[in-house]
Amino acid sequence: MSDVGAALRLVRAGWIMVREGVVAALPGDQLAGLPKFGWRVARLFTRRRALRAGRSDRLAAAIARLGPSYVKLGQFLATRPDVVGNDIALDLALLQDRMETFPMADSVAAIEGSLGRPVGELFLSLGEPVAAASIAQVHAAEVDRDGTPTKVAVKVIRPGVRRAFQRDLQSYFLAARLQEHYIPATRRLRPVEVTRTLAQTTKIEMDLRLEAAALSELGENTREDPGFRVPAVDWARTGRDVLTLEWIDGIKMSDVEAMAAAGHDLKAIAANLVQSFLRHTLRDGFFHADMHPGNLFVEQDGTIVGVDFGITGRLGKKERRFLAEILYGFITRDYRRVAEVHFEAGYVPRIHNVDAFAQAIRAIGEPIHGQPAETISMARLLTLLFEVTDLFDMQTRTELVLLQKTMVVVEGVARTLDPHFNMWKTSEPVVGEWIRQNLGPRGILEDAREGVGAFVSLARQAPELAHRAERLSREIDAMAENGLRFDENTARAIGKAEARATRWGRVALWVIALALVWIAIRLG
C-alpha cells in the first residue's frame, strides 16, 4: 500500500500547487491539447490572491505549505536547471529556507542522544534557537576553553525530519517513474536518477558529522588562502544529530548596506569571493555548492567566512581541466580546441562531427567579443554552452550542472557588491595560474609521473588480470554454445517485479484520478 499512500501525498502536493497558483504561472499558452486543458482547469481552482502574486512568491507559498521535505526538494532542483529550466531554477534558488523553530526540549534530547552526555556537561550554557531551517536549527551556546567561556554555534537536527523526508521521497519516486513512463521526451533527463541523487544528497546532509568533515577538509585546503576561511569544528561536541562550530562575528553578505557602513571595500570583497570560489574549484576540486549571501559572512578585517556546508561539489582532474580549457578557449577564441576538449573528455559522443560542434561553440563565443567585459557573464556563457551540448547528445553530468549553478550564484553575489564587476579580469589570475601549472611543462611532467605510476600498478596486477581474462573467455565460449540463461529464482523475481511495477502504477493513476474527482465534487 506504500504506492497508494505515495499517490495520495502526490495528489495533495499537486492540489496545493494548483491552489497557490504555481501551475497557473507556467507558460500554458505554449501548450496544446490535454495539457493546455489541464492548465486552464488549474487556473479556475487557483486562489485569487495567488493570481496577483509573482511566480516566485507563489512557489514559495506552496512549498511553505508542503513542509520541510519540499523546501529541500526545491533547493535541490534549483541546482538542476537542466531539469526544471533556468527560470524556475532561479525562482527556486530564491527560496528562503526559514522554518518555525522547534522546542528547546527537542534540541536537548537530540544533543544528549547523539553525544551521550548531559547538556550541562557539554556546554556552560545553551541559548534559545537563533535560526531554523528545513533540516536543522542553530543555537548560541558557550563552552569552557581552558577556563575561558567561549561562544559557539550549535546546529541540531529537526526532530522527525528523516522519517518525513523518507515518506515524501516515495511520492517523488512515484512521480519520476510515471514521468518516465508516460512522457518519453523527458527520459533523457533521467528523472528517476535525479530523484535517487536527491535521496543520497539529503541523506548525507542529514548526518551532521559529514558536514563537519566537509568543513574540516575545506579548512585544510584554505588554511593559507588570503581573505577566506571556514569556522573551526568542535569535534568533541559533534555527532550525527548535532554540529558545534566556532561562532562567527561578522556581517551577512546579504546586508550590503551594513557592509558599506562598516567601511568594507565592496569591490575587493566581490573579487575575493569569485577568486576564492575558482581557487577551491580548480586547485582543490572541492567547493561550497550553496554560496548564497545568507551563507557568507564578512569579518571586521574583510575576511569572508563560509558556513552551512550541507551541499558541496567535487570535480575530478579531468573536469577541472575541462573547465579551465573551456574558459581559456573562449578568451583566445580557439573554438576548435573547446570542441576537442568535449570529445577528449567523452562528454560528446564521437558520432558527431568536431567541426560542426566547433561551429556551434563559435555561435556562443563570438557575440561576447567586442562587448564591455563587465557585461559578459561567465555563468551565462556556461549556461549557453550546456544548452548547445544538449543538441549534441551530451548526457546530464551532475557535477558540471552543480558547478554551473554555483557559479551563477557567486557571480550574482559579486555583482550585487560591485555592479560593474568584471568577471573575466577577476578570474584571470586564478585560471591563468592553474593553466600554467597544469597545462604547461609542469603539468605534462605531472601527467607523465601519474602515467608511470599507473603502468607500474598495471604491471603488478598482470597475473590477476590474465587469470580473469582466461575465466571470462571460458564463460563467453559457454554462453555462445548454450545461450544466456537465468536460474529459475532470477527469472521468477524479474517477472514479479515487472508485474508489481505495472500493477501499482495503474493503482496510483486511479487513486490520483478519483482524488481529483472528489476534490471537484467538494468544490462544486
C-alpha positions in Angstrom: 0.0 0.0 0.0 3.0 2.3 0.1 2.4 3.3 -3.6 -1.2 4.2 -2.7 0.0 6.4 0.2 2.6 8.0 -2.1 -0.1 8.7 -4.7 -2.3 10.4 -2.2 0.5 12.5 -0.9 1.3 13.4 -4.6 -2.3 14.4 -5.1 -2.2 16.6 -2.0 1.0 18.3 -3.3 -0.5 18.8 -6.7 -3.6 20.3 -5.2 -1.6 22.8 -3.1 0.5 23.7 -6.2 -2.8 24.4 -8.1 -4.3 26.4 -5.3 -1.2 28.6 -4.8 -1.0 29.4 -8.5 2.2 27.5 -9.3 0.6 25.6 -12.2 -1.2 28.7 -13.4 2.2 30.5 -13.5 3.5 28.1 -16.1 3.6 29.2 -19.7 0.3 27.3 -20.6 -0.3 29.3 -23.7 2.5 27.3 -25.3 0.8 24.0 -24.6 -1.8 22.2 -26.7 -4.4 19.5 -26.3 -5.0 17.9 -22.9 -2.0 19.6 -21.2 -3.5 23.0 -22.1 -6.9 21.9 -20.9 -5.4 20.9 -17.6 -3.6 24.2 -17.3 -6.9 26.1 -17.9 -8.7 24.0 -15.2 -5.9 24.7 -12.8 -6.4 28.4 -13.3 -10.0 28.0 -12.3 -9.0 26.5 -8.9 -6.2 29.0 -8.2 -6.8 31.3 -5.2 -7.4 34.9 -6.4 -4.8 36.2 -4.1 -2.2 33.8 -5.7 -3.1 35.1 -9.2 -2.0 38.6 -8.1 1.3 37.3 -6.7 4.6 36.9 -8.6 5.7 33.4 -9.7 8.5 33.1 -7.2 6.0 34.2 -4.4 3.5 31.6 -5.5 6.2 28.9 -5.4 7.4 30.0 -2.0 3.9 29.9 -0.6 3.2 26.4 -2.0 6.5 24.9 -0.7 6.0 26.5 2.7 2.6 24.8 3.0 4.0 21.5 1.8 6.7 21.4 4.5 10.5 20.9 5.1 10.8 18.0 2.6 9.6 20.1 -0.2 11.8 23.0 0.8 14.7 20.6 0.4 13.3 19.4 -2.9 13.1 23.0 -4.1 16.7 23.7 -3.1 17.9 20.6 -4.8 16.0 21.3 -8.1 17.5 24.8 -8.0 20.8 23.1 -8.7 19.3 21.3 -11.8 18.4 24.0 -14.4 18.8 21.2 -16.9 15.7 19.5 -15.4 13.4 22.4 -14.4 14.6 25.1 -16.7 16.6 28.3 -15.9 13.7 30.5 -14.9 12.2 28.0 -12.4 15.7 27.2 -11.1 16.3 30.9 -10.4 12.9 31.1 -8.6 13.8 28.1 -6.5 17.2 29.5 -5.7 15.4 32.5 -4.1 13.5 30.2 -1.7 14.3 31.2 1.9 14.9 28.1 3.9 13.4 29.6 7.1 11.1 27.4 9.2 9.5 27.7 12.6 11.8 26.8 15.4 11.1 23.6 17.4 11.0 23.3 21.2 14.1 23.6 23.3 13.4 20.2 24.9 13.7 18.5 21.5 17.1 20.1 20.9 18.3 19.0 24.3 17.1 15.4 23.6 18.8 15.3 20.2 22.1 16.6 21.6 22.1 14.2 24.6 21.0 11.3 22.4 23.7 12.0 19.8 26.6 12.7 22.2 25.7 10.5 25.1 26.3 13.2 27.7 24.1 15.7 29.6 23.9 19.2 28.0 25.1 20.6 31.3 28.4 18.7 30.9 28.8 19.7 27.3 28.0 23.4 27.5 28.3 26.2 30.1 25.0 27.5 28.6 22.7 26.7 25.7 20.6 29.5 24.4 17.3 29.6 22.6 17.4 29.0 18.8 18.6 31.9 16.7 17.7 30.5 13.3 15.8 27.5 11.9 15.8 25.8 8.5 14.2 22.7 7.0 16.7 20.2 8.3 18.1 21.9 11.5 18.1 24.9 13.8 21.0 26.8 15.3 21.5 27.7 19.0 24.1 30.1 20.5 26.0 28.4 23.3 29.1 28.7 25.5 31.8 26.2 26.2 34.8 26.2 28.5 38.1 26.7 26.7 40.9 26.4 29.2 38.9 28.2 31.8 37.6 30.9 29.4 33.9 30.9 28.4 33.8 30.8 24.6 30.8 31.4 22.3 29.9 28.6 19.8 27.1 27.8 17.3 25.3 24.5 17.9 23.3 23.1 14.9 20.7 20.5 15.8 18.7 18.2 13.5 14.9 18.9 13.4 13.0 16.0 15.1 11.3 13.6 12.7 12.8 15.2 9.6 14.4 11.9 8.4 11.2 10.0 8.7 9.2 12.8 7.0 11.6 13.0 4.1 11.7 9.3 3.6 7.9 9.3 3.4 7.8 12.1 0.9 10.6 10.5 -1.1 8.2 7.7 -2.0 6.0 10.3 -3.7 9.0 11.8 -5.6 10.0 8.4 -6.9 6.4 7.6 -8.0 6.2 10.9 -9.8 9.5 10.3 -11.5 8.5 6.7 -12.6 5.2 8.0 -14.0 7.0 10.8 -15.8 9.5 8.4 -17.4 6.7 6.0 -18.4 4.2 8.5 -19.8 6.4 11.3 -21.1 9.1 9.7 -23.2 10.7 13.1 -24.1 11.8 13.5 -20.5 13.6 10.2 -20.3 16.8 12.0 -21.4 16.7 13.9 -18.2 16.6 10.7 -16.2 14.0 11.8 -13.5 14.4 8.6 -11.5 18.2 9.0 -11.4 17.7 12.7 -10.4 15.4 11.6 -7.6 17.9 9.0 -6.5 20.6 11.7 -6.4 18.3 13.9 -4.2 17.8 11.0 -1.8 21.6 10.4 -1.5 22.4 14.2 -1.2 19.8 14.7 1.6 20.9 11.5 3.4 24.4 13.0 3.6 23.1 16.4 4.6 21.1 14.9 7.5 24.3 13.4 9.0 26.0 16.4 10.6 29.2 14.5 11.0 29.6 14.6 7.2 29.1 18.4 7.1 31.7 18.7 9.8 34.1 16.6 7.7 33.4 18.9 4.7 34.2 22.0 6.9 37.4 20.3 8.1 38.5 19.5 4.6 37.9 22.9 3.2 39.5 24.4 6.2 42.7 22.5 5.5 42.5 23.4 1.8 42.2 27.1 2.5 44.5 27.4 5.5 47.0 29.6 3.6 44.4 31.4 1.3 44.1 35.2 1.7 40.7 36.6 2.8 38.7 33.4 3.1 38.2 30.8 5.8 35.6 28.5 7.4 34.6 28.0 11.0 36.5 25.5 13.1 34.7 22.4 14.1 34.4 21.3 17.8 34.6 17.5 17.2 34.1 16.7 20.9 30.6 18.2 20.7 29.7 16.9 17.2 27.7 13.8 16.3 25.1 12.6 13.8 22.4 15.0 15.1 24.5 17.9 16.4 27.3 20.0 15.0 29.2 22.5 17.1 31.2 25.3 15.4 33.2 28.4 16.2 30.8 31.3 16.5 31.2 33.9 13.6 31.0 37.6 14.5 30.5 39.2 11.1 28.0 40.8 8.7 26.0 38.7 6.4 26.9 39.3 2.8 23.2 39.8 2.1 23.3 43.1 4.1 25.2 45.2 1.6 24.3 48.5 3.4 25.7 47.3 6.7 28.9 46.2 5.0 29.3 49.6 3.3 28.5 51.3 6.6 31.2 49.3 8.3 33.8 50.6 5.8 34.4 47.4 3.8 35.7 47.7 0.3 32.8 46.0 -1.6 34.7 45.7 -4.8 37.6 44.0 -3.1 35.3 41.6 -1.4 33.5 40.8 -4.7 36.8 39.9 -6.3 37.9 37.9 -3.3 34.7 35.9 -3.3 35.0 34.9 -7.0 38.7 34.2 -6.8 38.2 32.0 -3.7 35.5 30.0 -5.4 37.6 29.4 -8.5 40.6 28.5 -6.4 38.6 25.9 -4.5 37.2 24.6 -7.7 40.3 24.4 -9.9 43.0 23.9 -7.4 41.2 21.6 -4.9 38.3 20.1 -6.9 36.1 20.6 -3.8 33.8 23.6 -3.4 30.9 25.0 -1.3 27.9 24.5 -3.6 25.5 26.7 -1.7 27.3 30.1 -1.6 24.2 32.3 -1.4 24.6 35.6 0.6 23.0 34.1 3.7 25.8 31.5 4.0 28.6 34.1 3.7 29.8 36.4 6.5 32.4 39.2 6.3 34.5 39.7 9.4 35.9 43.1 10.6 39.1 42.7 8.6 37.3 41.8 5.4 37.8 38.1 5.6 34.9 36.1 4.0 33.7 33.2 6.2 31.6 30.5 4.6 29.0 28.5 6.6 26.4 25.7 6.1 28.3 23.1 4.2 25.4 20.7 3.7 25.8 20.9 -0.1 29.3 20.6 -1.6 30.6 19.8 -5.1 33.6 17.9 -6.3 35.4 17.9 -9.7 38.0 15.4 -10.8 41.1 16.4 -12.5 39.6 15.7 -15.9 36.6 18.0 -15.1 38.9 20.7 -13.8 41.0 20.6 -17.0 37.7 20.7 -19.0 36.6 23.8 -17.2 39.9 25.6 -17.5 40.4 24.8 -21.2 36.8 26.0 -22.0 37.4 29.3 -20.3 40.8 29.7 -21.9 39.5 28.7 -25.3 36.7 31.3 -25.2 39.2 34.0 -24.1 41.5 33.2 -27.0 38.7 32.4 -29.5 40.1 28.9 -30.1 36.7 27.3 -30.6 38.1 24.2 -32.3 40.1 23.5 -29.1 37.0 24.0 -26.9 35.1 21.5 -29.1 38.0 19.0 -29.0 38.1 19.1 -25.2 34.5 18.0 -25.1 35.3 15.0 -27.3 38.5 14.1 -25.5 36.6 14.2 -22.1 34.0 11.8 -23.6 31.2 14.3 -22.9 30.0 14.5 -26.6 29.7 11.1 -28.4 32.2 10.6 -31.3 29.3 10.0 -33.7 29.2 13.8 -34.0 31.5 16.0 -36.1 34.1 18.0 -34.2 33.9 20.9 -36.8 30.1 21.1 -36.6 30.4 21.2 -32.8 33.1 23.9 -33.0 30.7 25.9 -35.2 28.0 25.7 -32.5 30.6 26.8 -29.9 31.5 29.8 -32.1 27.9 30.9 -32.1 28.2 31.3 -28.3 31.7 32.8 -28.2 31.7 35.4 -31.0 28.8 37.6 -29.6 30.8 38.1 -26.3 33.8 39.6 -28.1 33.7 43.3 -28.6 31.4 43.8 -25.6 32.5 45.6 -22.4 33.9 42.9 -20.1 31.7 43.8 -17.2 28.6 42.9 -19.3 29.8 39.4 -20.1 28.6 36.8 -17.6 30.8 33.7 -17.3 27.8 31.9 -15.7 25.6 32.9 -18.7 28.3 31.6 -21.0 28.3 28.2 -19.3 24.5 28.1 -19.4 24.5 28.6 -23.2 27.3 26.1 -23.6 25.3 23.4 -21.8 22.3 24.2 -24.0 24.4 23.7 -27.1 25.9 20.4 -25.8 22.3 19.1 -25.4 21.9 19.4 -29.2 24.9 17.1 -29.5 23.6 14.4 -27.1 25.8 15.4 -24.1 24.3 13.5 -21.2 23.5 15.3 -18.0 26.5 15.5 -15.7 25.6 16.4 -12.1 28.9 17.7 -11.1 29.0 20.2 -14.0 25.5 21.4 -13.5 26.2 21.9 -9.8 29.3 23.9 -10.8 27.2 26.0 -13.2 24.5 26.7 -10.6 27.1 27.7 -8.0 28.9 30.0 -10.5 25.6 31.7 -11.3 25.0 32.4 -7.6 28.6 33.5 -6.9 28.7 35.8 -9.9 25.3 37.2 -8.9 26.5 38.0 -5.3 29.7 39.7 -6.7 27.5 41.9 -9.0 25.3 43.0 -6.0 28.5 44.2 -4.3 30.0 45.7 -7.5 27.5 46.5 -10.4 30.5 46.9 -12.8 32.2 43.7 -11.7 34.5 42.3 -14.4 34.3 38.5 -14.2 37.0 37.8 -16.7 39.6 40.2 -15.4 39.0 39.0 -11.8 39.2 35.3 -12.8 42.3 35.6 -15.0 44.9 35.4 -12.2 43.4 32.2 -10.8 42.5 30.5 -14.1 45.8 31.6 -15.7 47.9 30.3 -12.9 46.1 26.9 -12.9 46.5 26.6 -16.7 50.3 27.4 -16.4 50.7 24.8 -13.7 48.6 22.1 -15.1 48.6 22.5 -18.9 52.2 23.7 -19.3 55.5 21.8 -18.9 54.9 21.3 -15.2 51.5 19.7 -16.0 53.0 17.5 -18.7 55.6 16.2 -16.2 52.9 15.6 -13.6 50.8 13.6 -16.1 53.9 11.6 -17.1 54.6 10.8 -13.5 50.9 9.6 -13.0 51.2 7.6 -16.2 54.3 5.8 -15.0 52.6 5.1 -11.7 49.5 3.7 -13.4 51.7 1.5 -15.6 53.6 0.1 -12.6 50.3 -0.6 -10.9 49.0 -2.4 -14.0 52.2 -4.5 -14.2 51.7 -5.6 -10.7 48.1 -6.7 -11.5 49.1 -8.5 -14.7 48.9 -12.1 -13.3 45.4 -11.5 -11.8 44.2 -9.8 -15.0 45.4 -12.7 -17.1 43.6 -15.1 -14.8 40.4 -13.0 -15.1 40.7 -12.8 -18.9 41.0 -16.6 -19.2 38.0 -17.1 -17.0 36.0 -14.6 -19.0 37.0 -16.3 -22.2 35.7 -19.6 -21.0 32.4 -18.1 -19.8 31.9 -16.4 -23.2 32.5 -19.6 -25.0 30.0 -21.4 -22.8 27.5 -18.6 -23.4 28.0 -18.8 -27.2 27.4 -22.5 -27.1 24.5 -22.7 -24.7 23.0 -19.2 -24.8 22.4 -16.7 -21.9 20.5 -18.4 -19.1 18.9 -17.2 -15.9 18.3 -19.5 -13.0 14.7 -20.2 -12.0 14.7 -17.8 -9.0 16.1 -14.9 -11.0 13.5 -15.3 -13.8 10.7 -15.5 -11.2 11.9 -12.4 -9.4 12.1 -10.4 -12.6 8.6 -11.4 -13.5 7.2 -10.4 -10.1 9.0 -7.1 -10.1 7.6 -6.2 -13.6 4.1 -7.2 -12.6 4.3 -5.3 -9.4 5.5 -2.1 -11.1 2.8 -2.3 -13.7 0.0 -3.0 -11.2 0.9 -0.3 -8.7 1.5 2.2 -11.5 -2.2 1.7 -12.6 -3.4 1.8 -9.0 -1.6 5.1 -8.4 -3.2 6.6 -11.5 -6.6 5.5 -10.4 -6.0 7.0 -6.9 -5.0 10.3 -8.4 -8.0 10.4 -10.8 -10.5 9.5 -8.0 -9.0 12.1 -5.7 -9.3 14.8 -8.3 -12.9 13.9 -8.9 -13.6 14.0 -5.2 -12.0 17.5 -4.9 -14.1 18.7 -7.9 -17.3 17.4 -6.3 -16.4 19.0 -2.9 -15.7 22.4 -4.6 -18.9 22.1 -6.7 
